[in-house]
Amino acid sequence: MGNFEEEGLKINKERVLTYSQLSCPFDCAYCFVEDLNFNQQEGVSYLSDKQFELLGQLPENIKLVMLGCDTEFFQSKDESLDILNKLSKLNKDISVVTKMYLGKDFLGELKEIDSELNKNGHFFAFSETIPCLESSQIWEPKVVSPAKRIETIKNAYESRIKTLIAIRPLLPNVSKEELKEIILLTKDYCLGYYSGPLYMKNLEHPVLRNIDLTNLNIEEIQPHWMPEGNIFYKIEDKDQSTFLKEIVESSGKKLFEGAAEAVKYIKEYEKY
C-alpha cells in the first residue's frame, strides 16, 4: 500500500481516507491539520490525477471512500460535485464531512449523486460537524453558526440523504448542558452521531490554557487514521464521553466511534 500513502491516500481496514494538502479556509482552534508532516497549500486540486488513478485501483475489500479528512471538501462547490460524480463510478460508498452551510439546490445535486450510487447498492453519507454551540466563536471563528449547520443537516435529511452529526472533537470544556442542546437540536435530522478525542501537537497550545488537564486522559500516539509519522497528544475526558453516549442513546440514536462504523451500520440496517 506504499504508493497509496505516498500520494495521500491512507488505507485503514475497509476504508480509504483522502488527504489533499489543500488548505482549509476555517483555521479552527482545535484543528490538527497544520501540524501534520506535510505542508498544506493553496490552489491545489482536492484530488490529484494520480489520486484518482489510484482510487480506481483500490482492492476489492475497500468499501468506503472518505473525503474531507484534512480540509473543507465543499470549499469549491463546482469542484466537489465534479469529484463526487467521478467517484460515484468506483462502486464504493462515499462519506463526506463538512462545516459549511449548503443550500437546498446544492443538496439536491448531492441527492442525485446518492441516487446514482444507490443503483449499484452504495450510498452517500453526509456529516455536519457540530462540536459546540455557545463556544463556537472561540473554537471555530471563521465557520458559519451552528444554527446554519443545523439548517443544512435538516434540509439534507429531508432530501433523504443519509445524514450524521460529528461531535468531533469532543472538547473537554464543553458543558453537559451544551452537549444536551446539540442532541436536542439535531436528533430529528440524522441517523446517528459520532465523536472522537481532541488531538493536539503541543500541550502548551493557547486553547488549552483555561482547561484543567490534570483530570483528563492524555496519551501520546500515532493516530491510526493519519498518515504515518504523525505523533499527537490524544486528550479525552472519559466521563464526558460516557455522558455523551448516554444522552445520544436516550434520544433514540446511536453513537458511533467514527463515520466508517456509522456507514457500516447504515449499510446493514437502513433502507436506501
N, C-alpha and C positions, 0 to 999 in steps of 0.2 A: 504493500500500500504506500510505498515511499513516494511515488510520483504524485499521488493524490495529495498528500500532506504538503509536499513541496510547492504545490500550486494552490494551497489554501483550501483544501477540501479535507476535513477531518472525519474519518470513518470511525464510528463508535457503535458497536453492536449492530443493530439493524437500520442504522440511520447514517446519513452524511450531513455534516454541518458545513455551511459555506462561509468562508472568511474572504472578504473582498478587498480589504485595505482602503475602502472608500470612507473618507472622513464623515463622521456623523455631525450634523449641524447643532445638536442639542446640548452637548457638554454637561450632562447630568453629573452632579457631585459624586454619585456612587458609581459612576462608570469605570470599568477596569480596562477599557479598550486601549487607551493611550499608553498603558503600562505593558501591553503585550510586546513580545520581542520581534515585532515588525512595525514598520512605520506606516501610519495612516496618511493618505494622500487625498488631494482634491483633484477633480477632473479625470478620475479613472472610472472604468466601467464597473458596474456592480459585479458582473461575472465576465471574465475574460474568455476569449475564443478557446484557449486551452482548457479552461474550466468546463466550458460547455462540452468540449470534446471528451474530457474525462468522465463527465456525468453520464454521457452516453455509453460509457464502458463499465458502469458500476456492476459489481457482482449481483447475481440474482437475489441473494439474501438481503440486500439493502433495499428496504421497503419505503423509506421516508427521506425526502429531501427537506432540510431545514434551512430557511433563508432568514437573513437579518441578524446573524449571530454577532457581528461586530460593527453594525451601522444601522441607520434607519433605512429600511428597504424601500419605502414608498416616497423617499425624498424627491425622486423623479418619477412622477406617476406614469408618464408615457413609457419610460424605460422599464419600469416594474411590470407593466402589463405585457410588454414585448417579451420579457424574460419568462413570465408565467405562462404565456401562450406557447413558447418554445418548450418549456419544461413539462407542459401537460402531455407532450408526446412521449415522455420517458417511461410511462407505465409505472409511476410511483405516486404515493401520496405526497402532498406538499404542505408544509407548515410555515406560516409567516407570523412574526410578532412585530407590533408597531406601537408607537406612542402618539400617532398622528390622528387628527380629525379627518375623516374621509366622508365625502358627500354621497347621497343616495345614488346618483348616476354612476359614480365610480364603483360603488359597492355592487351595482347591477352588472358591471363588467366582470367583477370578481366572481359573481354568481354564475355567469356564463362559463367561466373557466372551470368552476366547480362542477357544473353540469356536464362539461366535456369529459372531465376526469371520471365522473360517475358512470359514464358509458362503459368504462373498462374496469369497474369495480374499485375505483380510487376516489379520493376526495381532497378538498382544500380545507385546511384548518386555519382559522383566523384568530389570533390572540391580540388583545389590547393590554398593555402594561399599565397597571394602576396600583403602585405600592404604597401610596399615601394620599391624603386629601388636604388637610389643613397645612401640612408642611411641604406641599408640592413646590411652592415658590422658593423654598430653601434648597431642596434636593434637585428640582427639575425646572430651573428658572426660565428656560427657553422653550419649554414644552407647552402645548395647549392645555387648558384647565382639565382636571379630572372630569368635570361635567361634560365637556365636549367629547372626551374619550368615551364616556358612558353613553352619550348620544350615538356615537359611532357604533359601539357594540350592540346597542338596541336595534339600530337600523339594519346592521348585518344579520342579527338573529332573526329579525322579521323578514329578511330576504331569504331565509332558510339556508344561510351559510353556517357551517359548524363553528361555533364561537367558544372561546376560552378566555378567562381572565388570568393574567400573570401578576400575582402579588410578589413581585421579584425585582430587586432583592427584598427580603424580609428585613426591614430596617429596625435596628434594636430600639430606637427611641419612638417608634410609632405606638401609640397607646392602644389598649384593648378596645376602647370606645371607637377609635378611628378604624380599626380592623372590622369591627361590627358594622360600622356605617358603610364600608366598602362592600361588604357582603349584602347588606340590605338593599343597596342601590343597584346592584348588578345581578343578583341571583336569578331574576326572571329572564335574563337575556344571555345566558351562557349554559353550556353543557357541563361546566366544571371549572376548577381553579387549579393552578399550580404555583409553586413557590420555590424559593431557594435562598441560601445564605448570602450575606454580604461578602464580597471578595475585595480586599484592599491590598495594595502592594506595600503600603507603609502604615504602621500603626500610629504614626505621628501625623497623619493626614488631618488637615484642619477640620474636616467634617466630623471627626471623632472626638474633638476636644470636649464637647459637652455630653459625651456618652461615657458612662461608668463601665469600663471594660473588665473590671475585676470579677463580675458575676457572669461573664459570658464565656462560652466555649470558643477558644481561638486555636486554630490548627494551621500550621504552615504546610501547604500541599501543592501538588501539581493537579489542578482540576482535570478530570478525565476527558472532558469535552473541549478543552482548549488544545491548541497545537502544542507539541512537546517543547519543553524548555521554558515554561511559564510557571513560576512558583509564586503563589499568593497566600495571604492570610485569609482563611475562611472563618468568618465571625458569625456565631449563632447564639441565640437565646432559646434554649430548649423549652422553657416554659411557654414562651411566646409561640413557638412552633406547635406545641401541643394545643394551646388555646385556639390557634387558627384552625387546626384540624377539627376541633370540637365545634366551632361555630359554623364552619363550612358544612359539616355533616348534619348539624341541626337545621340547616336551611334546606336540606334535602339534596345537596350536591355532593360531589366527590372532590377531595383534594389530592392531586397527583404530584409525584416527585418532579415531573417536568412535562414538557409538551409531547415528548415521544411516548411516554406512558399514557397520556391522555388520548393521543391519536390511536394507539393500540386498543384502548378501551372503546372508543367510538367505533372503531372498525368491527369490533366483536359484538357490540350491544346496541348501537344506534342504527336506524334505517336512514339511508340517504339515496 
